[in-house]
Amino acid sequence: MNAHDALTEVNAAMAQLRAVRDTLGKHLAENSCQSNETKQMSELHERVASAISAYRHGQ
């Protein structure tokens, strides 16, 4: 693997994280989850959003 290949993979992973964040956000906004599940999904959404933010600030 070279630097270009690594960057391509990282960019793909970040795109997947953004998609997961957006999907979680949509479910939370629709409030289509049960109470305990909503809490878990909210925590996951927060973690994914934090990871995306940390990556952006590290560039």
C-alpha positions in Angstrom: 0.0 0.0 0.0 1.2 3.5 -0.8 0.2 6.8 0.6 -2.4 7.4 -2.2 -4.0 4.0 -1.5 -4.1 4.7 2.2 -5.7 8.1 1.7 -8.3 6.6 -0.6 -9.2 4.0 2.0 -9.3 6.6 4.8 -11.6 8.9 2.7 -13.9 5.9 2.0 -14.0 5.1 5.7 -14.9 8.7 6.6 -17.6 8.7 3.9 -19.1 5.6 5.6 -18.9 7.2 9.0 -20.7 10.2 7.7 -23.4 8.0 6.2 -23.8 6.2 9.6 -24.0 9.5 11.4 -26.6 10.8 9.0 -28.7 7.6 9.3 -28.6 7.7 13.0 -29.5 11.4 13.0 -32.5 10.7 10.8 -33.7 7.9 13.0 -33.3 10.1 16.1 -35.1 13.0 14.4 -38.0 10.8 13.5 -38.0 9.5 17.0 -38.7 6.1 15.5 -36.9 4.3 18.3 -37.8 3.0 21.7 -36.5 4.9 24.8 -33.5 2.7 25.7 -32.7 2.2 22.0 -32.9 6.0 21.5 -30.3 6.5 24.2 -28.0 4.0 22.7 -28.4 5.4 19.2 -27.9 8.9 20.5 -24.6 7.9 22.1 -23.5 6.2 18.9 -24.4 9.3 16.9 -22.3 11.4 19.3 -19.3 9.1 19.1 -19.4 9.0 15.3 -19.8 12.8 15.1 -16.8 13.2 17.5 -14.7 10.9 15.3 -15.5 12.8 12.2 -14.8 16.1 14.0 -11.5 14.8 15.3 -10.4 13.7 11.9 -11.3 17.1 10.4 -9.4 19.0 13.0 -6.4 16.7 12.6 -6.0 17.5 8.9 
